[in-house]
Amino acid sequence: MWDKISGGVTIDGVTYPPMGPAPWDQTFKFWTSEIATFRCPSGEYDQADFGRTNYAFCIGDIAANIHQSPVARGTFACGLNVKFEDIKDGLSNSIAMAEIGTRSKRRIAGQVATRQPIDILRQPSLCFSTRNTNRPDEYNDSVELLKDGRGGRWADGAAAYGLFNTILPPNSVSCAVDGPEAADGYYSSASSHPGGVQLVFADGAVRFIAESIDCGDLASVPLTADQSIESPIASPFGIWGALGSIHGREKIDNDGL
């Protein structure tokens, strides 16, 4: 599959360029193909138009300018390359990837509340208002959700499909500001496992992290990537935020994991 995607291929008389067309082009059969390696065996999901993924890349504790970040706050950043020597906090203290859910009706684990007000970028806790008070594992019935859901297109690098930030705790709501897809906001890690999620750290270690992990003050204004360009700056979001940042120089209290 990789050879065909990267080299260009002709399907039903249509010639596609190397690396394929836009990831929302359903005529390109590879984008609609499910790849077992990208799926969690415990995942819950509805039928979908595209191949999905249950694994996302960590962008650290930023919520604004996610897709045009001038510097990497996390192990990954859109359009930027991060090397091991850039991870000043240490490979074993920096998250690389985590689980995310995929669409299953209105379940929080696999969805995103879209077109949320820009005010939430200054106070993460406002995102919790999208939760259904009677069914706490679902979004409110009035909330507009993402058509393909979290991880809904494995080939798409937009935040809703393949990224997560370490601000709201694992298994929390996700909120996209204004637009539905390549939008700023809060994108939570989530899983079908009770109580937490599996994480991959930059050193390759896999650890289970409880959803009760310390997340600091969720009324705090998230940092901007610009703030960490000149000097290290600690995350305001507790141990969770510290694990997401690669150059915050925070002291990790392993008892809180």
N, C-alpha and C positions, 0 to 999 in steps of 0.2 A: 504493500500500500504506500509506504513512504517513497519508494522508487518512482511510482507512478505520479504521486502528488508533486514531488520535488522536481521531476524531470519534465512534467507536462504530459498530457494524455488526451486522446480523442475518445469521446463517449457518444454513441448514437449520432455520429457525424459532426459533433461539436468539439472543436479543439480548445482545450483549456491551457492557460499559461502555467509555467513552473510555479509551484506553491498554490495553485488553484485559484478560483475566483473568491469573491467575498464569502465569508463563512455562513451567510444567511441564504446562499444560492442553493436551493433544493435540487436543482438539476445536476449538481455535482454529487454523484452517488457516495463518494467517500465521506462527505460531511454528514450524510444521513445514516452512516454505518455505525452500529454500536460496537465498541471495542471492549471486550470483557475486562481487560487490564485496567481500564479507566473506571470501572464500576465497583462499588462496595457490595459484596454478596448479601449484606443485611439491609440494603437500601430499599425504601418504599418509593414507588413512582407510578405515574400515569403513562399512558401511551404518548409518544412524542413524534414530532416531525424530523428531529435531528438526533444524531448520536450524542449521548450525554457523558458527563464526567462527575464523579464524586470526590474529586481531589482538586484543590485550588492552591495558588501561590500566595505567599505572605508578602504584603506591601507595608507592614508595620502599622504604626498608630496614626496615620494621616487619613483625613476624610475629604479633603479638598484638593483640586488639581491632580486627581489620581492618575489621569491619562496623559498629563503633560508635566509630570514632576521633574523639577530641575536637578534633583539629587535623590538617591535611593535611601529612604528611611528604613525600609525592610530589606530582606534578602533578595527580593525581586522588585522591579519597578518598570513601568511601561516605557519602552524605548531605550532603556539603559542596561548596561552590562555591569554585573557585580562580581568581583573576584573574591577569593577567600581572604586575601589580605585586607579587603575593604570591611570585613566583618570584625570590627575592633572589639566588640563585646565577647567574642569567642564563638566558635562554631557550635559548641555544646550548649550555649546560652541563647541561641538565635534560631527562631522557627523558620523553616523553609517552606513547608507545605502542611495542609490540614484537610480534614474531611469537610465536605459540604453536602447538603441534601439535594435531591432533585424533586421536581414538581410532583406533588401528590395532593390533589384538591387544593385546600387552603392552608395546608400544614406549614407552619413557620419554618421548619427545617429546610424546606425545598423551595421557598418563594421569597419574593422581594416586594415590599410595599413601594410602588412607584409614584412619581409626581408629588413627592412630599415637599413641604415648604422649605425654603432655604434657611429658615431660622434654626432648623435642627443641626446645621453644621456648627453652631456655636454651643449647643447643649445636647449631647448624645442621648440623654435620658428621655428627651421628647419623643424619640423613636418608639418607645415602649407603648405609646398611646395607640399604636396600630394593632395591638394585641386584642383579641376577643376576650372580654372579661369572663364570659360564661364558658368558653372553650379555650383555655390558655395556651393550647398547642396550635391554635389557628389565628389567622388575621381576622380583623373585623370584616363583616360582610360588605361594608361600604368602601373598603380600601381597594384601590385598583392594583392588580398584581401583574407581574411580568408574564407575557404570553408563554414563553418557553421555560420559565422558572430558573432557579439557581442551577448552574451546571448544564443548562439546557442545550448548549452547543459546544462540544469539546474543542472545536477548532477556533472558537472566538475568544480573543484576549480581553474583551471588555470586562469590567469589574463584576458585573452580575453573573457572568458565566465561569470565570476562572480565577478570581482574586478574592482575598479576604483581608480585613484589617483587624488589629488586636485592640479594639476599643470596647465594644459591647461583649459580654462574656459568651463563651461557646453555647450553642443551642438557643441563641437569642434571635430576635427579629432582625431583619435587614431592611434598610430604607434608602431608596434612591431619590435624589433631589431633582425635581423637574422632569427630566427625560426618563425614559424607561430602561435604557441599556447602558451606554457609555456615559454614565452619570456619576457625579460625586455622591458621597453618602457613606452609610455604614453597611458593611457586608460581613455578616457573621459566619464563623465556622459552625458546622452543625452535623449531626449524625443520627442514625437510628439506634445507636447504643445508649442505654440508660445512663444518665449522669455526666456525660462528657463526650470528648472526641479524641481520636487518635491524631497525633502530630508527628511530623518528620522534622528533625532538627538539621541544621546545616552540616553536622558531622555524620549524618546518616542514621542517627539513633531514632527509634520510634518509641514514643511515650504516650500514655493515656493521661489527658489533663481533665480534671473535674470542671464542670460548669460553674462551680462555686469558687473558682480561683479569684484571688484579689484583683479587682479592676479599678482600684483607686476611686477617684471622684468623677462620676459620670455627668456631673453638672459642669465639669471643666470644659474650657474651649480647647478643642484638639490643636496640636501643634501644626504648623505648616512645614513643609519640607525645607523651605528657605531658612527657617530658624536653626536648622541643624547643619547648614553649610559651613559656617565659620568655626564652630566649636561644638563639642558634644553637649547634648541637652537631654535630661532625663524625661522619660514619659510620665505624664500625669495620671496614667491609667494602670497604676499598680504593677504587680508582677506580670500580668497579662500584657500590658503595654511594653514593659521592659523586655520580655521575651520576643516581642515583635520587632523591636528596634535593633539595629546592628551597630549603632554608634552612639548610644545614649550614656554609656559608662555607668549604668545602674548596677547596684548590688542585688543579686538575685537571692531571695530567701527561699531555698528549696523546701523548707517546711510548709510553705504556702501553696505548693503545687498540688 
